[in-house]
């Protein structure tokens, strides 16, 4: 069987995959088959970890809010703070509450006083 040289389409596909693998090391950067395997694996990991990152940040914010509410004795726990926020219809997301808890404790006191005084 005679050798058929592939045209520019296959070369374009390989160079595209090679551009994705520009930061890899060793054979993962140089060998075409290894490049395709590693790039495919990297795409799977990135897709999975985008969802995981959202989860991890939400857990971090909840932990920070809980620690601040217990240290500064705003409420007994995170769950009571969030429950009262919803009950009083104060719309603050966990990311903003965590920033307030870490950077400015006085605002956390004002938020808690606002929750306690509204009837």
Order of alpha helices (4+ residues) and beta strands (2+ residues): alpha-alpha-alpha-alpha-alpha-alpha
